[in-house]
């Protein structure tokens, strides 16, 4: 990435820990891995696991012996990745030895082809992967055959490598990021939940709700927009593990994938020029003070306004939105995340913070930052005016747009980022960093900036900008037969 933004700035804006590894080298340096083999492990898995740990060691990853990976109580040290070659009986499952629910990423490795086919629809692939994850009680799956190995993740990501043993380049570029960036829901103590405080009546709310509903109808004919995988539809070894999965999902009824969001209008002020000395000393700035960014060779100080976003309720069916129940508001208010759900919402539908909360807010804050930057370089730029009057739309789905045709003024970024889920701190950071790369490109090319298309390798796409949700859906679904049309 061409721009320079300190980890301290990312922490100040989004609360992302400054220690969060964003580069592949930093990811390797921070990883610790141990092996927890099943009682019965095939010769192929023995060879594969030995090769994998050797490659990880070559890349600078810390490989821990079993006794060094656990505390006095026998539980795995928090932060340690646990490789489990072979299926374990209940009493040997690695999940039994974790100290906290989100403390360890557990990777099951199996001597068999993946339970999916190349021509399976995305939803079928996702259901098969999530079903196996729930049965094995792991966070990631690796399937090994005599000619290939395949990584499957809980967001439906599938990466297959046509080698019988892992190659360093493949492990570094694909597996290491997935072992580093864990998918977890926002912690309750990090946000304010304001129950039944969102009014859904009034002309503005009705117009926004109509945009969501028209958008959902268009996407309903696209198999790439994955729907709900029900927790109750999964098979579990016993009631204990059913309860653990429920706790991991924060008692959600299941997992839904993709989101729609509408950032509410926010008025921004032009960035203020600074210098390198300011850039180096600015990390001591008081909360609420403008923060420094290096953009197009200049140091600029940008005030970070509060941002508000209407988005889809976690777990709802995005293509069948009930405007009275399925829209919530999230935002950053003086640097703290909040969530408001609708007035009169039944208790059983009380909104939970989406796994994608941080990424959505990163886009919203990034839009405001980009608007301020544009106001400095180009006072007549269109984007700040639209953001101040209309806001912006955000669409996330698990596929990729055709690069040959883009909406006017939208810019691609992210293709070379490590492949992480959109539900991770890394994804939020890449969203913000890439957005500034995109506006730099617009400045270099002396073209209008209207939005960005954030490609998340081996995961999906975020499209954010001036178009409404409905117009974005129409653009991305051109040529498809829409359900109900």
C-alpha positions in Angstrom: 0.0 0.0 0.0 1.4 3.4 -1.0 0.0 5.5 1.9 1.5 5.6 5.3 -0.9 5.3 8.3 0.4 4.5 11.7 -1.1 1.5 13.7 -1.8 4.2 16.3 -4.2 5.9 13.9 -6.0 2.6 13.2 -6.3 2.0 16.9 -7.6 5.6 17.5 -10.2 5.3 14.8 -11.4 1.7 15.1 -9.9 0.3 18.3 -7.8 -2.2 16.4 -4.9 -3.2 18.7 -1.6 -1.7 17.5 0.0 -5.2 17.7 -2.4 -6.6 15.0 -0.2 -8.1 12.3 -1.1 -6.8 8.8 1.8 -8.0 6.7 2.7 -11.6 5.9 6.1 -11.2 7.7 4.4 -9.9 10.8 1.9 -12.6 10.7 4.6 -15.3 10.6 6.5 -13.6 13.5 3.4 -13.6 15.7 2.1 -17.1 15.0 2.6 -20.0 17.4 1.5 -23.5 16.3 1.3 -26.9 18.0 0.2 -30.3 16.9 -2.5 -32.3 18.7 -2.7 -35.6 16.7 -5.6 -38.0 16.8 -5.0 -41.5 18.3 -5.2 -42.9 14.8 -3.4 -41.0 12.1 -2.7 -42.2 8.6 0.9 -42.3 7.1 -0.2 -39.6 4.6 -1.3 -37.3 7.4 1.9 -37.9 9.3 3.9 -36.9 6.3 1.7 -33.9 5.4 1.7 -32.6 9.0 5.5 -33.0 9.4 6.0 -31.2 6.1 3.6 -28.4 7.0 5.2 -27.7 10.4 8.6 -27.7 8.7 7.5 -25.2 6.1 5.9 -23.0 8.9 9.2 -23.1 10.8 11.1 -22.0 7.7 8.7 -19.1 7.4 9.6 -18.0 11.0 6.5 -19.4 12.7 7.1 -20.7 16.2 6.4 -24.4 16.4 5.7 -25.5 20.0 6.0 -29.0 21.5 2.8 -30.2 23.2 4.1 -29.6 26.7 5.2 -26.0 25.8 1.8 -25.2 24.2 -0.2 -25.7 27.4 -0.3 -24.1 30.8 -0.1 -25.9 34.2 -3.8 -26.9 33.8 -3.1 -28.7 30.5 -5.1 -26.2 28.5 -3.7 -24.6 25.3 -2.1 -21.2 25.8 -4.3 -18.5 24.4 -3.2 -17.5 20.9 -1.7 -20.9 20.0 -2.9 -22.4 16.7 -3.7 -26.1 17.2 -3.3 -28.5 14.2 -5.3 -31.7 14.6 -4.4 -34.4 12.0 -7.1 -37.0 11.9 -10.6 -37.2 13.4 -10.6 -37.4 17.2 -13.0 -39.2 19.5 -15.0 -36.9 21.8 -12.6 -37.2 24.7 -9.6 -36.2 22.6 -11.1 -33.2 20.8 -8.8 -30.2 21.0 -11.8 -27.9 21.9 -11.8 -29.6 25.3 -8.4 -28.1 26.1 -8.9 -24.5 25.1 -8.8 -21.9 27.9 -11.3 -19.5 26.4 -13.8 -19.9 23.6 -11.9 -17.6 21.2 -8.4 -18.2 22.5 -7.2 -20.7 19.9 -7.8 -21.5 16.2 -8.2 -25.3 15.8 -7.4 -26.7 12.4 -8.6 -30.2 11.5 -6.5 -32.1 8.9 -8.1 -35.1 7.1 -6.9 -37.8 4.8 -9.8 -37.5 2.3 -11.1 -35.3 -0.5 -13.1 -32.2 0.5 -16.8 -32.8 0.9 -17.6 -30.4 -2.0 -17.5 -30.5 -5.8 -16.2 -27.9 -8.2 -19.6 -27.3 -9.7 -21.5 -27.1 -6.4 -23.5 -24.0 -5.9 -21.9 -21.6 -3.3 -24.6 -22.3 -0.7 -24.2 -26.0 -1.0 -20.4 -25.6 -0.5 -20.9 -23.4 2.5 -23.4 -25.7 4.2 -21.1 -28.7 3.7 -18.2 -26.9 5.2 -20.0 -25.5 8.2 -21.6 -28.9 8.8 -18.2 -30.5 9.0 -16.8 -27.8 11.2 -19.6 -28.3 13.7 -19.1 -32.0 13.8 -15.3 -31.9 14.2 -15.4 -28.9 16.5 -12.7 -27.1 14.6 -12.4 -23.6 13.1 -10.8 -24.6 9.8 -10.5 -27.7 7.6 -7.6 -29.1 5.5 -8.3 -32.1 3.2 -5.3 -34.0 1.9 -5.2 -36.4 -1.0 -2.3 -38.0 -3.0 -2.2 -35.1 -5.4 -3.6 -32.0 -3.6 -4.6 -30.3 -0.4 -7.5 -28.0 0.2 -8.2 -25.4 2.8 -11.9 -24.7 3.8 -13.0 -21.9 6.1 -16.2 -21.0 7.9 -17.0 -18.2 5.5 -17.2 -20.7 2.6 -13.7 -19.9 1.3 -12.0 -22.8 -0.5 -8.4 -22.9 -1.7 -7.0 -26.0 -3.4 -3.3 -26.5 -4.2 -2.2 -29.1 -6.7 0.7 -30.5 -4.7 0.7 -33.5 -2.4 2.8 -31.7 0.2 2.6 -28.0 1.2 4.8 -25.5 -0.7 6.2 -22.5 1.2 4.7 -20.0 -1.2 1.2 -21.4 -0.8 1.5 -21.7 3.0 2.7 -18.1 3.3 0.3 -16.5 0.9 -2.9 -18.4 1.9 -2.7 -20.5 5.0 -0.7 -18.1 7.3 -3.2 -15.3 7.0 -6.1 -17.7 7.8 -4.2 -19.0 10.9 -3.6 -15.4 12.0 -6.9 -13.6 11.5 -9.6 -15.2 13.6 -13.3 -14.7 13.0 -14.9 -13.6 16.2 -18.0 -11.5 17.0 -17.5 -8.0 18.5 -17.1 -8.2 22.3 -20.1 -6.8 24.2 -17.8 -4.7 26.5 -16.5 -2.9 23.4 -19.8 -1.4 22.4 -23.0 0.2 23.7 -26.2 -1.7 22.9 -29.2 0.6 22.9 -32.3 -1.6 22.8 -35.4 -0.6 20.9 -34.1 3.0 20.3 -34.3 3.0 16.5 -37.4 4.6 15.0 -38.3 3.0 11.7 -41.1 5.4 10.8 -40.8 8.7 8.9 -40.1 9.6 5.2 -36.3 9.1 5.5 -36.5 5.7 7.2 -39.1 4.6 4.6 -36.9 5.6 1.7 -33.9 3.8 3.2 -36.0 0.7 3.9 -37.3 0.7 0.3 -33.8 0.8 -1.0 -32.9 -2.3 1.1 -35.9 -4.2 0.0 -35.5 -3.5 -3.7 -31.8 -4.4 -3.4 -32.6 -7.7 -1.6 -35.1 -8.6 -4.3 -32.6 -8.1 -7.0 -29.9 -10.2 -5.2 -32.4 -13.0 -4.5 -31.8 -14.3 -8.0 -28.0 -14.6 -7.5 -26.6 -17.8 -6.1 -23.4 -15.9 -5.0 -25.3 -14.1 -2.3 -25.3 -16.7 0.4 -28.2 -17.0 2.7 -28.7 -18.4 6.2 -27.0 -21.6 7.5 -29.2 -22.7 10.4 -27.5 -23.8 13.6 -30.3 -26.2 14.3 -29.8 -27.9 10.9 -26.2 -29.0 11.8 -25.3 -32.3 13.3 -23.4 -32.4 16.6 -21.7 -35.2 18.5 -23.7 -34.4 21.6 -25.5 -31.6 23.5 -22.3 -30.2 25.0 -20.8 -29.4 21.6 -24.1 -28.1 20.4 -23.9 -25.6 23.3 -20.3 -24.7 22.5 -21.2 -23.9 18.9 -24.1 -21.7 20.1 -21.8 -19.9 22.5 -19.3 -19.3 19.7 -22.0 -17.8 17.5 -23.1 -15.6 20.5 -26.4 -17.6 20.6 -27.3 -16.7 17.0 -29.7 -19.0 15.2 -27.0 -19.6 12.5 -24.7 -17.8 10.2 -25.7 -15.5 7.3 -23.2 -14.2 4.8 -22.9 -10.9 3.0 -24.4 -7.6 4.1 -26.2 -4.5 2.8 -25.6 -1.1 4.6 -26.5 2.5 4.1 -24.2 5.1 5.7 -26.2 8.1 6.8 -25.2 11.5 5.6 -22.1 13.0 7.3 -20.7 16.5 6.7 -16.9 16.7 6.6 -14.4 19.5 6.7 -11.3 19.8 4.4 -8.1 18.2 5.7 -5.5 20.5 7.2 -1.9 20.4 5.8 0.9 19.4 8.1 4.5 18.2 7.8 6.7 15.2 8.5 7.5 16.5 12.0 3.8 16.7 12.8 3.4 13.2 11.4 6.0 11.8 13.8 4.8 13.6 16.9 1.0 13.4 16.3 0.5 10.0 18.1 0.4 11.9 21.4 -2.6 14.0 20.2 -5.5 14.1 22.6 -8.6 12.1 21.7 -10.9 13.9 19.3 -8.0 15.8 17.7 -7.4 15.5 13.9 -5.3 12.5 13.0 -2.4 12.5 10.4 -2.4 10.7 7.1 0.2 10.7 4.4 -1.6 11.0 1.0 -0.2 11.8 -2.4 3.1 12.9 -0.9 1.5 15.3 1.6 0.9 15.0 5.4 -2.8 15.9 6.1 -4.6 16.1 9.4 -8.2 14.8 9.2 -10.9 15.2 11.8 -12.7 12.0 12.4 -16.5 12.6 12.7 -19.0 10.3 14.3 -20.5 8.0 11.7 -23.9 6.2 11.5 -24.9 3.3 9.4 -28.2 1.5 8.9 -27.5 -2.2 8.1 -29.1 -5.6 8.1 -29.7 -7.3 11.4 -27.3 -10.1 12.0 -28.9 -13.4 11.1 -31.8 -12.1 9.1 -32.5 -13.1 5.5 -31.0 -10.2 3.5 -33.1 -11.0 0.4 -36.4 -11.0 2.3 -36.0 -8.0 4.6 -38.8 -6.9 6.9 -38.2 -3.2 7.3 -39.8 -3.1 10.8 -37.6 -5.9 12.2 -34.4 -6.4 10.1 -32.7 -3.0 10.0 -30.5 -1.8 12.8 -28.2 1.2 13.2 -24.6 0.9 14.2 -22.1 3.7 14.5 -18.9 5.2 15.9 -19.6 7.9 18.5 -16.6 9.6 20.0 -14.6 6.5 19.0 -17.0 4.0 20.6 -19.2 1.5 18.7 -22.9 1.5 19.4 -25.8 -0.6 18.1 -29.5 0.4 18.1 -32.3 -2.0 17.2 -35.9 -1.1 16.2 -38.6 0.0 18.6 -41.0 -2.8 19.4 -38.5 -5.6 18.4 -39.5 -8.9 19.9 -37.1 -10.1 22.6 -36.2 -13.2 20.7 -35.1 -11.0 17.7 -33.0 -8.7 19.8 -30.1 -7.6 17.6 -26.6 -8.9 18.1 -23.6 -7.1 16.7 -22.7 -8.5 13.3 -19.4 -10.3 12.8 -18.8 -7.6 10.1 -19.5 -4.6 12.4 -15.9 -3.4 12.5 -15.5 -3.7 8.7 -18.7 -1.8 8.1 -17.6 1.0 10.4 -14.1 1.0 8.8 -15.8 1.8 5.5 -17.9 4.5 7.0 -15.1 6.2 8.8 -12.9 5.7 5.7 -15.6 7.4 3.5 -15.5 10.5 5.8 -11.7 10.5 5.7 -11.6 10.3 1.9 -14.2 13.1 1.7 -12.0 15.4 3.8 -8.9 14.5 1.7 -10.8 15.3 -1.5 -12.0 18.6 -0.1 -8.4 19.6 0.5 -7.2 18.6 -3.0 -10.4 19.3 -5.0 -12.9 21.6 -3.3 -15.5 20.9 -6.0 -15.2 17.1 -5.7 -18.5 15.3 -6.0 -18.0 12.6 -3.3 -18.0 14.9 -0.2 -21.2 16.5 -1.4 -23.0 13.2 -2.0 -21.7 11.9 1.4 -23.1 15.0 3.1 -26.5 14.8 1.5 -27.2 11.2 0.6 -24.6 9.2 2.5 -23.1 6.1 0.9 -24.1 2.4 0.3 -22.2 -0.7 1.1 -22.6 -4.2 -0.4 -20.7 -7.3 0.6 -21.1 -10.6 -1.2 -19.0 -13.7 -1.6 -17.9 -13.4 -5.3 -16.1 -10.9 -7.5 -17.2 -8.4 -10.1 -16.1 -8.2 -13.6 -13.1 -5.9 -13.7 -13.7 -5.0 -17.3 -16.7 -2.9 -16.4 -16.8 -0.6 -13.4 -19.3 2.1 -12.4 -17.9 5.5 -13.2 -15.5 6.8 -10.5 -15.1 3.5 -8.6 -11.7 2.1 -7.9 -10.4 -1.4 -7.2 -8.1 -2.3 -4.4 -7.1 -5.2 -2.1 -6.3 -7.9 -4.7 -2.7 -8.3 -3.2 -3.8 -8.3 0.4 -3.4 -11.5 2.5 -6.7 -13.5 2.3 -8.6 -12.8 5.5 -12.3 -12.9 6.3 -14.2 -9.7 6.4 -15.0 -10.4 10.1 -11.5 -9.8 11.3 -9.5 -6.7 12.5 -7.2 -7.1 9.5 -10.1 -6.8 7.0 -11.2 -3.6 8.7 -7.7 -2.2 8.5 -7.4 -3.2 4.8 -10.7 -1.6 4.1 -9.5 1.8 5.4 -6.0 1.6 4.0 -7.2 0.5 0.6 -9.8 3.3 0.4 -7.0 5.9 0.7 -5.0 4.0 -2.0 -8.1 4.3 -4.2 -8.5 8.1 -3.7 -4.8 8.5 -4.4 -5.3 6.7 -7.7 -8.2 9.1 -8.5 -6.0 12.1 -7.7 -3.2 10.8 -9.9 -5.5 10.2 -12.8 -7.3 13.5 -12.2 -10.7 11.8 -12.3 -13.7 12.0 -10.0 -13.8 9.6 -7.0 -17.3 8.1 -6.4 -16.4 4.9 -4.5 -14.2 1.9 -4.1 -14.4 -1.9 -4.7 -12.5 -3.8 -2.0 -11.5 -7.2 -3.2 -10.9 -9.7 -0.4 -8.9 -12.6 -1.8 -10.5 -16.1 -1.3 -13.4 -14.4 0.3 -15.5 -11.8 -1.5 -16.0 -8.1 -2.3 -17.1 -4.9 -0.6 -18.5 -2.3 -3.0 -18.9 1.1 -1.3 -19.9 4.5 -2.7 -22.3 7.0 -4.2 -24.7 4.5 -5.8 -27.8 3.4 -3.9 -28.1 -0.2 -2.8 -30.6 -0.8 -5.5 -28.4 0.7 -8.2 -25.4 -1.3 -7.0 -27.5 -4.5 -7.1 -28.7 -3.7 -10.6 -25.1 -3.0 -11.8 -23.8 -6.3 -10.3 -26.7 -8.4 -11.4 -27.0 -7.3 -15.0 -28.0 -10.1 -17.3 -29.4 -12.3 -14.6 -33.0 -13.4 -14.4 -34.3 -12.0 -11.1 -36.5 -14.0 -8.8 -40.1 -12.7 -9.1 -39.4 -10.7 -12.2 
